[in-house]
Amino acid sequence: MALPAQFGGVLPPVCTPFTESGDVDTESLRRLLDFHLSAGMHGIFLLGTSSETTLLSDRQRATVIETGINAVAGRVPVIVGVLDT
């Protein structure tokens, strides 16, 4: 998907849900993304400052990105934060 020349509308930073064992809860992440999309969001921001991204391993970050892109399925732009400590 080509990026728009300018972003507009609402692009929420999505929190990363975890399982009891500390893994990324991919099913909850899918439901959360569906909720945001059904509410009319214009894009999704994964691994932003509210998603604990600096505490995630590279594998967990990849899981969030893969799950998010697959769940959104091209319906809106997905922005991914690239933060580290």
C-alpha positions in Angstrom: 0.0 0.0 0.0 1.4 3.4 -1.0 1.6 5.9 1.8 -0.7 9.0 1.5 1.1 12.3 0.9 -0.3 13.5 4.2 -1.9 11.6 7.1 -5.2 12.7 8.4 -7.9 11.6 10.8 -7.4 9.5 13.8 -4.4 7.0 14.1 -4.4 5.6 17.7 -1.3 4.2 19.3 -2.4 0.7 20.1 -1.3 -0.9 23.4 0.3 -4.4 23.2 -1.7 -7.0 25.1 0.1 -9.8 26.8 -0.7 -13.3 28.0 -0.3 -14.4 31.6 3.1 -15.8 30.7 4.3 -12.5 29.2 4.0 -13.4 25.5 2.2 -11.1 23.0 -1.5 -12.0 23.1 -2.1 -12.1 19.3 -5.8 -13.0 19.6 -6.4 -10.0 21.9 -4.4 -7.8 19.6 -6.5 -8.8 16.6 -9.7 -8.1 18.6 -8.3 -4.7 19.7 -7.5 -3.8 16.1 -10.9 -4.9 14.9 -12.5 -2.7 17.6 -10.4 0.4 16.4 -11.2 -0.2 12.8 -14.9 -0.7 13.5 -14.9 2.6 15.3 -13.7 4.3 12.2 -10.0 4.9 12.8 -8.1 6.2 9.7 -4.9 4.3 10.5 -3.2 2.2 13.2 0.0 3.0 15.1 1.8 -0.1 16.4 4.7 -0.1 18.8 4.3 3.5 19.8 5.2 5.0 23.1 2.1 3.4 24.8 2.9 -0.1 23.7 5.8 -1.1 25.9 7.9 -1.4 22.8 11.3 -0.7 24.5 10.6 -3.7 26.8 9.8 -6.2 24.0 12.3 -8.6 22.4 12.9 -8.4 18.6 10.8 -11.6 18.3 7.9 -10.0 20.2 8.1 -6.8 18.1 8.0 -8.9 14.9 5.0 -10.7 16.3 3.1 -7.4 16.9 4.0 -6.1 13.4 3.0 -9.4 11.6 -0.2 -9.8 13.6 -1.1 -6.1 13.1 -0.5 -6.0 9.4 -2.4 -9.3 8.8 -5.3 -8.1 11.0 -5.6 -4.7 9.3 -5.4 -6.4 5.9 -4.8 -3.2 4.0 -7.9 -1.5 5.2 -6.0 1.5 6.6 -2.4 2.5 6.8 -0.3 0.9 9.6 2.5 3.0 11.1 5.2 1.2 13.2 7.3 2.9 15.8 11.0 2.3 15.8 11.9 3.1 19.4 14.7 1.7 21.6 16.5 2.7 24.8 
